[in-house]
Amino acid sequence: MGRADIERRTFLTGSAYSVAAAALPLGVPQEYAARATAVEHGATAGAAEIAAVRDMTAMFTAIDERHGGQHGRGAVVHYLTTDVAALCRARFRTERQHAEMLSAAASLAYLAGWKAYDAGEHGLAQRYYLQAYALTQEAGDDAHAAFVLRILAHHGMDNGRHEHVLGLAEAALSRAKGGTDRATESLFVICRARALANAGRPRQAVQEALRARGMAADATPGDMAGWAAMWGAAPATVDSHTAKILQRLGDHSAAEKHHGEAAARYGDTAHQRIKALSIAAQGQMQCAQGHIDAACHTWHRALDAMEGVRSARTRKAVQAMRTDLARFRRRGARPAAELDERARTWLRDTAH
């Protein structure tokens, strides 16, 4: 799969999201009957190799968050399919160390899936996520497995495929509950809240979102699990998904507020892509309320934040911006016309 990704083989990069595949983790046994016993010939691996994979994954994730998924994508997949794959098959001093390596590899496979998702390749992203899930299962790491179930649920919602997302979100929360810190657990609670909103259960969705916000606010960020902490502080993530819930429920004013709060929490550069997307979404909510001058100002800020970011999602956000601007541009609104020209130029200059 990794080689096909690097070589951009269309049978894989163009593969469709599978509803059946989305249901697979829900039927996978909690424990594997046996583990693979194949080992590589040579030296025994240990803590140093595990730390190296974790450090590399953290570095690649930081680049992804700041510059977008298309920066370093080939390097991530190559590292995963060569060095890390070999280490997963290597001989370790203890079974615990082997499990830790499998969990570290799962974080990298997760990142490869995220990069495919950020490129709009949903079928490929799903395959990587399922590989990450299999690795966490083999490692016996329930909390990390739950984190992958969580991204599978969000992926289905972002992809407009809601058939299994509530089941995935509830399975994730069930497996994580009591097994991780409050900040990390809040990520599972807000995922279930969003799934409830998509399932047409708004009252429960809002209640769960409030619970997630309370958990994230009370938590100590430094206590977060490493595989979760790389993706940003819990309060920012909870704000971002709360905004999406309120947007789906039609409360544009509240959604605008939470998109803005999420953007502020993400800071200046460490999470540049999601900050830019949050600002763009804030402008969209202002536009939905008819506040076109405020929306144009906000969208200019979004385009500023997108400088140097290579992501299919940022391009999609700018295309949506132009669609929303069209009716105001036709009415002769000068701010809308000026912003639309800037957005058109940005799309032209970032085409690849």
Secondary structure, DSSP 4 states (H G I P E B T S, - for coil): -HHHHHTT-HHHHTPPP-HHHHHHHHHS-SS-S-------SSSPB-HHHHHHHHHHHHHHHHHHHHH-TTTTHHHHHHHIIIIIHHHHTS-BSSHHHHHHHHHHHHHHHHHHHHHHHHTT-HHHHHHHHHHHHHHHHHHT-HHHHHHHHHHHHHHHHHTT--SSHHHHHHHHHHHHTTSS-HHHHHHHHHHHHHHHHHTT-HHHHHHHHHHHHHHHHHS-GGGS-HHHHTT--HHHHHHHHHHHHHHHTT-HHHHHHHHHHHHHHHTTTTTHHHHHHHHHHHHHHHHHTT-HHHHHHHHHHHHHHTTT---HHHHHHHHHHHHHHHHHHHTT-HHHHHHHHHHHHHHHHT--
